[in-house]
């Protein structure tokens, strides 16, 4: 049996967030494949439907590290916005 070339990195809600993460990872040299199930047979997708993010198996560990940095930067931005509102 052939070894899998891509591994599931994570799943996010919303195509827009998946595309931001895709751009971030590709800027770091990691190929990304996005998989989103359609909600009907007409290929209609919901804006906040789950999107699975796949990366090459050999880049999975690096991608996990970058994902952690990505998530932390969003948390820091949220905290800064809250402190500016006070």
C-alpha positions as CSV (number, residue, x, y, z in Angstrom):
1,X,0.0,0.0,0.0
2,X,1.3,3.4,-0.9
3,X,2.1,5.9,1.9
4,X,-0.2,8.9,2.1
5,X,1.4,12.0,0.6
6,X,-0.9,14.5,2.5
7,X,-2.0,14.6,6.1
8,X,-4.9,16.5,7.7
9,X,-3.4,19.5,9.6
10,X,-6.6,20.9,11.0
11,X,-10.2,21.9,10.3
12,X,-11.5,25.5,10.4
13,X,-14.9,27.0,10.1
14,X,-15.2,29.2,7.0
15,X,-13.5,29.1,3.6
16,X,-12.2,32.7,4.2
17,X,-10.2,31.5,7.3
18,X,-8.9,28.5,5.4
19,X,-7.7,30.7,2.6
20,X,-5.9,33.0,5.0
21,X,-4.2,30.0,6.6
22,X,-3.4,28.6,3.2
23,X,-1.6,31.8,2.2
24,X,0.3,31.9,5.4
25,X,1.5,28.3,5.0
26,X,2.4,28.7,1.3
27,X,4.4,31.8,2.2
28,X,6.5,29.5,4.4
29,X,7.0,27.0,1.5
30,X,4.3,24.5,2.5
31,X,1.9,23.2,-0.2
32,X,-1.7,23.2,1.0
33,X,-4.9,21.5,-0.2
34,X,-8.3,22.6,1.1
35,X,-11.2,20.2,1.2
36,X,-14.8,21.5,1.8
37,X,-17.9,19.4,1.4
38,X,-20.7,20.9,-0.6
39,X,-24.1,21.2,1.1
40,X,-26.0,20.0,-1.9
41,X,-25.5,18.4,-5.3
42,X,-25.3,21.9,-6.9
43,X,-21.8,22.5,-5.3
44,X,-23.2,25.3,-3.1
45,X,-20.9,25.8,-0.1
46,X,-21.8,27.6,3.1
47,X,-19.5,30.5,4.1
48,X,-19.0,29.0,7.6
49,X,-18.9,25.3,6.6
50,X,-15.9,23.3,7.9
51,X,-12.9,23.2,5.7
52,X,-10.2,20.6,6.1
53,X,-6.6,21.7,5.6
54,X,-4.1,19.1,4.3
55,X,-0.3,19.5,3.9
56,X,2.4,17.1,2.7
57,X,3.1,14.5,5.3
58,X,6.8,15.4,5.5
59,X,5.8,19.0,6.3
60,X,3.2,18.2,8.9
61,X,5.4,18.9,12.0
62,X,6.6,22.2,10.5
63,X,3.0,23.1,9.7
64,X,1.8,22.4,13.2
65,X,4.5,24.8,14.6
66,X,3.4,27.5,12.1
67,X,-0.3,26.9,13.0
68,X,0.5,27.5,16.7
69,X,2.2,30.8,15.7
70,X,-0.8,31.7,13.5
71,X,-3.3,31.0,16.3
72,X,-1.2,32.9,18.9
73,X,-1.0,36.0,16.6
74,X,-4.8,36.0,16.3
75,X,-5.2,35.7,20.1
76,X,-2.7,38.6,20.6
77,X,-4.6,40.8,18.1
78,X,-7.9,40.1,20.0
79,X,-6.3,41.1,23.3
80,X,-4.9,44.3,21.9
81,X,-8.3,45.3,20.5
82,X,-10.0,44.6,23.8
83,X,-7.4,46.8,25.7
84,X,-7.8,49.6,23.2
85,X,-11.6,49.6,23.7
86,X,-11.2,50.0,27.5
